């Protein structure tokens, strides 16, 4: 029963990915969010952010779908974009994109094999670095020098990188990765995320040295006028935007039916040798 429910949840989440048939209000919300993110500056204010970590306070707040859609919106500009699934405890990107891979990020960080970067079928310059096997020590893997080296390599190969991480209030993984990226975005679910939970998420990320770019308010019910309601909008104002996008539209899905792998984007690095990416 649980497996059936999980498959149903994945199928429903897959329907939420941006396509040409996506409802105007949903697509416009992501485009506005994309615009704001392009103006976000690195912590030292020296240059605009090009790598972002996406997290949430709790599970089931829509961070993985939000990560995918933000990345799609940037790829729509013709920017070479990469999604890295660093939620090695409960990876979602592989399922969202119907990936079939032998080696993902966990295998790469464990020096088992090259991480396969899959290109989304179609014209979008969008690549996915998924998570295949679930490791027993994700925190240690993300803290390794191999993780830093990996991000440094990919930073020069892509215009934008978006990293899906576990909820920051639950495990420490997002705090570990946060200092390695230019900016952090926290996804909150309207009517679900409590004010103190969101406040804790922001504090945890700031304590880790993160550059918190903003909070995305997710799954607002525009018809009823109810959303974040009594939990306040002030976090969104504080960080520069308060974008909401409503889930539940019935629209087409065209991504993931085929998945192409580009050998030129496979990579492997060790302490003694760096192979061509």
Secondary structure, DSSP 8 states (H G I E B T S, - for coil): -HHHHHHHHHHHHHTTS--TTS-HHHHHHHHHHHHHHHT-B-TTSSSB--EEEEEESSSSSSHHHHHHHHHHHHHTTT--EEEEE---SS--HHHHTT---S--HHHHHTTSS-B-EEEESSS--EEEE---S--S-HHHHHTSHHHHHHHHHHHTT-SEEEEE---TTT-SHHHHHHTTSSEEEEEEETTTS-HHHHHHHHHHHHHTT--EEEEEEE--BTTTTBSSGGG-SHHHHHTT--------------TTSSEEE-GGG-B-B-SS-B---
